Each structure stands twice: as structure tokens, then as C-alpha cells.
Amino acid sequence: MPELDGRKIKVDGTGRTSLDGVWAGGDCASGGDDLTVTAVAEGRDAAMDMHGVLVG
């Protein structure tokens, strides 16, 4: 189970959770009035970080 921040999954600036190799974003990690825009941006940031992890 990843570390929680209240009722949300705790993530760093790139969406990494406390579990190795697991990222999160969107309404499970954040929330607000601009949820769709935020979720898309968080997905982009997580994908860029995942790419860096996978290819070095």
C-alpha cells in the first residue's frame, strides 16, 4: 500500500509514490476545480519520469 496524505496517495513532484516503480496522479493523488487539466499535466510529468527511469 502506498503512503497516504490524508485520503489521497502521497506523491512527489513527478508523481512517484512510496512504492518503487509506482506513480499516481489525477483524483487519487490531487484534486481541485481544474482536475482534468491537472490530471493530464500529472500524467505527462509521470510519463517523462518513467521514461527517464526506464532508459536511464
C-alpha positions as CSV (number, residue, x, y, z in Angstrom):
1,M,0.0,0.0,0.0
2,P,1.5,3.4,-0.9
3,E,1.9,6.1,1.7
4,L,-1.2,8.3,2.0
5,D,-1.6,12.0,2.5
6,G,-5.0,12.2,4.2
7,R,-7.3,10.3,1.8
8,K,-5.0,10.8,-1.2
9,I,-1.9,8.9,-2.4
10,K,1.2,10.8,-1.4
11,V,3.4,11.6,-4.5
12,D,6.4,13.7,-5.2
13,G,6.6,16.3,-8.0
14,T,6.8,13.7,-10.7
15,G,4.0,11.5,-9.3
16,R,6.2,8.9,-7.7
17,T,4.6,7.1,-4.8
18,S,6.4,5.5,-1.8
19,L,6.3,2.2,-3.8
20,D,9.2,1.5,-6.1
21,G,8.1,1.7,-9.8
22,V,4.6,3.1,-9.0
23,W,3.4,6.6,-10.0
24,A,0.0,8.1,-9.3
25,G,-1.9,11.2,-10.4
26,G,-5.3,12.7,-11.0
27,D,-8.1,12.5,-8.4
28,C,-6.4,9.7,-6.4
29,A,-3.4,12.0,-5.8
30,S,-4.7,15.5,-6.0
31,G,-7.9,17.4,-6.6
32,G,-9.4,20.7,-7.3
33,D,-11.5,22.8,-9.7
34,D,-9.2,22.1,-12.6
35,L,-9.0,18.3,-12.1
36,T,-8.9,17.3,-15.8
37,V,-6.1,19.8,-16.6
38,T,-4.2,18.8,-13.5
39,A,-4.6,15.1,-14.2
40,V,-3.3,15.5,-17.8
41,A,-0.3,17.5,-16.6
42,E,0.5,15.0,-13.9
43,G,0.3,12.2,-16.4
44,R,2.7,14.0,-18.7
45,D,5.1,14.6,-15.8
46,A,4.9,10.9,-14.6
47,A,5.5,9.6,-18.1
48,M,8.6,11.8,-18.5
49,D,9.9,10.5,-15.2
50,M,9.1,6.8,-16.1
51,H,10.9,7.3,-19.4
52,G,14.0,8.5,-17.5
53,V,13.8,5.6,-15.1
54,L,13.5,3.0,-17.9
55,V,16.1,4.3,-20.3
56,G,18.4,5.8,-17.8
